[in-house]
Amino acid sequence: MNSKFVLSQAEVSQILAAARAEAQANQWAVSIAVVDDGGHPLALERLDGAAPISAYIATEKARTSALGRRESKGYEDMVNGGRHAFLSAPLLTSLEGGVPITVDGQVIGAVGVSGVKAGEDAQVAKAAAQSLGTTSA
C-alpha cells in the first residue's frame, strides 16, 4: 500500500502567510488560493484591493497546477507556442501563477495567485510554495 503526504491546516496557514508577506512587501493586491493534490480548495484569501475575479482565477491556476503536476505557466507556453487545443482543455487555465507544492518528488497541492502581472503572480506563488522548505516542480 502506498502512503502520501498531505497538507495540514497549519501548513496551509503558513503558505498563505508567506504569500501574503511576499505580496504586501511588493504592494501587490492579489488573491491567493491553496488546493490539495486533487485540486480541491483548502484556502482562499483575497487581499485588500484585489479584484473579485482574481479569486476565481487564482483558484483555477492552483487547480491547474495540482492536476497537471506542473506550473500553470507550462500550459501558457504551450498555447503561445501554437498548441491552441489546450485552450479548450477542461479544468485548466493557461495562465502563469499556479505552482505545485512538492515533497520528495510527490505533488501534495498547489498555490495559485492572481491580481498583478503574470510573473509577479508566479513570484508570490513560488515564495508560498517554498515556505514549507519543500521544492516546487
Secondary structure as the mmCIF struct_conf table of DSSP 4:
data_model
#
loop_
_struct_conf.conf_type_id
_struct_conf.id
_struct_conf.beg_label_comp_id
_struct_conf.beg_label_asym_id
_struct_conf.beg_label_seq_id
_struct_conf.end_label_comp_id
_struct_conf.end_label_asym_id
_struct_conf.end_label_seq_id
HELX_RH_AL_P HELX_RH_AL_P1 GLN A 9 ALA A 25
TURN_TY1_P TURN_TY1_P1 ASN A 26 GLN A 27
STRN STRN1 SER A 31 ASP A 36
TURN_TY1_P TURN_TY1_P2 ASP A 37 GLY A 38
BEND BEND1 GLY A 39 GLY A 39
STRN STRN2 PRO A 41 ARG A 46
TURN_TY1_P TURN_TY1_P3 ASP A 48 GLY A 49
HELX_RH_AL_P HELX_RH_AL_P2 PRO A 52 GLY A 68
TURN_TY1_P TURN_TY1_P4 ARG A 69 ARG A 69
BEND BEND2 ARG A 70 ARG A 70
TURN_TY1_P TURN_TY1_P5 SER A 72 SER A 72
HELX_RH_AL_P HELX_RH_AL_P3 LYS A 73 ASN A 80
TURN_TY1_P TURN_TY1_P6 GLY A 81 GLY A 82
HELX_RH_3T_P HELX_RH_3T_P1 HIS A 84 SER A 88
TURN_TY1_P TURN_TY1_P7 PRO A 90 LEU A 91
BEND BEND3 GLU A 96 GLU A 96
STRN STRN3 GLY A 98 VAL A 103
TURN_TY1_P TURN_TY1_P8 ASP A 104 GLY A 105
STRN STRN4 GLN A 106 SER A 114
BEND BEND4 GLY A 115 VAL A 116
HELX_RH_AL_P HELX_RH_AL_P4 ALA A 118 ALA A 129
HELX_RH_3T_P HELX_RH_3T_P2 GLN A 130 LEU A 132
BEND BEND5 GLY A 133 GLY A 133
STRN STRN5 THR A 135 THR A 135
#
